[in-house]
């Protein structure tokens, strides 16, 4: 049986910081905040809340949706570039917090906004090669600790969150072929020197990169999966900003109904942005075929087609 | 054709720091340094030398051994917990430095001394699932920037290095089944809070963990691969210290000739310790069957059997 997505748990901290208080400081108006950035308030992890806590709370949400019992979990992968500590890997700390089995394989993947799609391929391939049955793919990349609040380029965008995707043998969605790419020559456009930050982003360069590379990548993805644009029910793009999602939708001439934009009350949650939306869409049986596309730090991108196994 | 190890490039910085100058400070003698720790001098990266530089120099060594031309590389994975910067991933910076293709998939894996074995499985599985042909698995985890030189537990052990393993379709060695494990409950025994360190290690606890878990793991590995201890030519253990390698050899009753200890002039190079030895052994045609076993931060461990494809 092919491995795929059985369910998804999500955790958004309750804390919010409003962007509307920044209008005067950055000489912008509310229309810009709502229509261009698309983020009115940003989710902020609580003081003392750790990256391990974020993952544990996402797992608790997965449990409410019928997730696996901890003793059955045999693989944990956490996608993060802000793990909270460099050594050991966050997946080992999550392993401890969830009291997982000794024979559970754990590692972290360092990727940013392309990380969920890369991670889906990496964990499924690793599990299949090693005959594992119940994997947890976490995304947990809180940016609030590395943001300079005086930086107009980054301080109104990002929200803290975590997600966990249960990979198993009774999937609701299975992956087709993936595409991956890297434009390392532009890696300096989005950086954080240390685990203390600060994040530095050339927003214009990252936008131009996405607008140039993502539409061509999606077309190639559809071609290698032998499906048409019309047969896709949902295009879930990384939620970088409203402006980039709108731009990608227009460049690809997609039906607006098919292209969710969800982040106005919590912000760009990096590698969690796609699974937060997919968690909602997973239960909608009318949605049969999905395209996921992540893009960001690296600069890098990754895309995949997901379908209902009963449609194969 | 099964993917496997085509060749390995290695980079050890020329700089060395001697442990013999620390005898008085730590109230130890030379016998302890040579026979217990097994590290007389530690390799140290040069001031201004970056993690990207270490990887590029390992790749240059691979090129001398007939490595792939950069335009053919379609996958790069870097194993590190000291990437030099948190964002972006080190593999993207290496992608830029080597001028790799846009369709090259790149990500980092965060693991310590078990990372090479985990990484072998992860990159091979990822490449097979995505039909990739020429992968580079780097290890690059320089500890000198995070070591407190006054800490007796950590300051005499570690050396800086990098390696790159070319994964392709004309392998010299192919993997059998892997074993993986995690003891997250003891993760606090080996930590570094931030990218600036300092490394903190309970050496006794990590030693006890390895002496308890690794022999049982190796026995299980041999069983699931249906091979005997006698049929293995080389047991390459992570080179944590001379004392742990000697202890594992004795607990498993292995022929000393089969168990290399190599690090006296450069130190424990974390995830590079196994590939540095394997790079030498790869060309020895008398060595047909290898066991690799890594263990460390997490706490975690991973093992694999490698064989010559012509023997399958």
Boltz contact constraints between the chains, C-beta under 6 A:
constraints:
  - contact:
      token1: [A, 81]
      token2: [B, 86]
      max_distance: 6.0
  - contact:
      token1: [A, 81]
      token2: [B, 87]
      max_distance: 6.0
  - contact:
      token1: [A, 85]
      token2: [B, 193]
      max_distance: 6.0
  - contact:
      token1: [A, 86]
      token2: [B, 81]
      max_distance: 6.0
  - contact:
      token1: [A, 86]
      token2: [B, 192]
      max_distance: 6.0
  - contact:
      token1: [A, 86]
      token2: [B, 195]
      max_distance: 6.0
  - contact:
      token1: [A, 87]
      token2: [B, 81]
      max_distance: 6.0
  - contact:
      token1: [A, 87]
      token2: [B, 191]
      max_distance: 6.0
  - contact:
      token1: [A, 87]
      token2: [B, 192]
      max_distance: 6.0
  - contact:
      token1: [A, 87]
      token2: [B, 297]
      max_distance: 6.0
  - contact:
      token1: [A, 88]
      token2: [B, 187]
      max_distance: 6.0
  - contact:
      token1: [A, 88]
      token2: [B, 297]
      max_distance: 6.0
  - contact:
      token1: [A, 88]
      token2: [B, 298]
      max_distance: 6.0
  - contact:
      token1: [A, 89]
      token2: [B, 110]
      max_distance: 6.0
  - contact:
      token1: [A, 89]
      token2: [B, 111]
      max_distance: 6.0
  - contact:
      token1: [A, 92]
      token2: [B, 182]
      max_distance: 6.0
  - contact:
      token1: [A, 92]
      token2: [B, 184]
      max_distance: 6.0
  - contact:
      token1: [A, 92]
      token2: [B, 187]
      max_distance: 6.0
  - contact:
      token1: [A, 92]
      token2: [B, 298]
      max_distance: 6.0
  - contact:
      token1: [A, 93]
      token2: [B, 187]
      max_distance: 6.0
  - contact:
      token1: [A, 95]
      token2: [B, 182]
      max_distance: 6.0
  - contact:
      token1: [A, 95]
      token2: [B, 184]
      max_distance: 6.0
  - contact:
      token1: [A, 96]
      token2: [B, 184]
      max_distance: 6.0
  - contact:
      token1: [A, 96]
      token2: [B, 185]
      max_distance: 6.0
  - contact:
      token1: [A, 96]
      token2: [B, 187]
      max_distance: 6.0
  - contact:
      token1: [A, 102]
      token2: [B, 181]
      max_distance: 6.0
  - contact:
      token1: [A, 103]
      token2: [B, 181]
      max_distance: 6.0
  - contact:
      token1: [A, 104]
      token2: [B, 182]
      max_distance: 6.0
  - contact:
      token1: [A, 105]
      token2: [B, 180]
      max_distance: 6.0
  - contact:
      token1: [A, 106]
      token2: [B, 182]
      max_distance: 6.0
  - contact:
      token1: [A, 107]
      token2: [B, 109]
      max_distance: 6.0
  - contact:
      token1: [A, 107]
      token2: [B, 111]
      max_distance: 6.0
  - contact:
      token1: [A, 107]
      token2: [B, 118]
      max_distance: 6.0
  - contact:
      token1: [A, 108]
      token2: [B, 110]
      max_distance: 6.0
  - contact:
      token1: [A, 109]
      token2: [B, 107]
      max_distance: 6.0
  - contact:
      token1: [A, 110]
      token2: [B, 89]
      max_distance: 6.0
  - contact:
      token1: [A, 110]
      token2: [B, 108]
      max_distance: 6.0
  - contact:
      token1: [A, 110]
      token2: [B, 110]
      max_distance: 6.0
  - contact:
      token1: [A, 111]
      token2: [B, 89]
      max_distance: 6.0
  - contact:
      token1: [A, 111]
      token2: [B, 107]
      max_distance: 6.0
  - contact:
      token1: [A, 118]
      token2: [B, 107]
      max_distance: 6.0
  - contact:
      token1: [A, 122]
      token2: [B, 126]
      max_distance: 6.0
  - contact:
      token1: [A, 125]
      token2: [B, 125]
      max_distance: 6.0
  - contact:
      token1: [A, 125]
      token2: [B, 126]
      max_distance: 6.0
  - contact:
      token1: [A, 125]
      token2: [B, 129]
      max_distance: 6.0
  - contact:
      token1: [A, 126]
      token2: [B, 122]
      max_distance: 6.0
  - contact:
      token1: [A, 126]
      token2: [B, 125]
      max_distance: 6.0
  - contact:
      token1: [A, 129]
      token2: [B, 125]
      max_distance: 6.0
  - contact:
      token1: [A, 130]
      token2: [B, 178]
      max_distance: 6.0
  - contact:
      token1: [A, 178]
      token2: [B, 130]
      max_distance: 6.0
  - contact:
      token1: [A, 180]
      token2: [B, 105]
      max_distance: 6.0
  - contact:
      token1: [A, 181]
      token2: [B, 102]
      max_distance: 6.0
  - contact:
      token1: [A, 181]
      token2: [B, 103]
      max_distance: 6.0
  - contact:
      token1: [A, 182]
      token2: [B, 92]
      max_distance: 6.0
  - contact:
      token1: [A, 182]
      token2: [B, 95]
      max_distance: 6.0
  - contact:
      token1: [A, 182]
      token2: [B, 104]
      max_distance: 6.0
  - contact:
      token1: [A, 182]
      token2: [B, 106]
      max_distance: 6.0
  - contact:
      token1: [A, 184]
      token2: [B, 92]
      max_distance: 6.0
  - contact:
      token1: [A, 184]
      token2: [B, 95]
      max_distance: 6.0
  - contact:
      token1: [A, 184]
      token2: [B, 96]
      max_distance: 6.0
  - contact:
      token1: [A, 185]
      token2: [B, 96]
      max_distance: 6.0
  - contact:
      token1: [A, 187]
      token2: [B, 88]
      max_distance: 6.0
  - contact:
      token1: [A, 187]
      token2: [B, 92]
      max_distance: 6.0
  - contact:
      token1: [A, 187]
      token2: [B, 93]
      max_distance: 6.0
  - contact:
      token1: [A, 187]
      token2: [B, 96]
      max_distance: 6.0
  - contact:
      token1: [A, 191]
      token2: [B, 87]
      max_distance: 6.0
  - contact:
      token1: [A, 192]
      token2: [B, 86]
      max_distance: 6.0
  - contact:
      token1: [A, 192]
      token2: [B, 87]
      max_distance: 6.0
  - contact:
      token1: [A, 193]
      token2: [B, 85]
      max_distance: 6.0
  - contact:
      token1: [A, 194]
      token2: [B, 195]
      max_distance: 6.0
  - contact:
      token1: [A, 195]
      token2: [B, 86]
      max_distance: 6.0
  - contact:
      token1: [A, 195]
      token2: [B, 194]
      max_distance: 6.0
  - contact:
      token1: [A, 195]
      token2: [B, 195]
      max_distance: 6.0
  - contact:
      token1: [A, 297]
      token2: [B, 87]
      max_distance: 6.0
  - contact:
      token1: [A, 297]
      token2: [B, 88]
      max_distance: 6.0
  - contact:
      token1: [A, 298]
      token2: [B, 88]
      max_distance: 6.0
  - contact:
      token1: [A, 298]
      token2: [B, 92]
      max_distance: 6.0
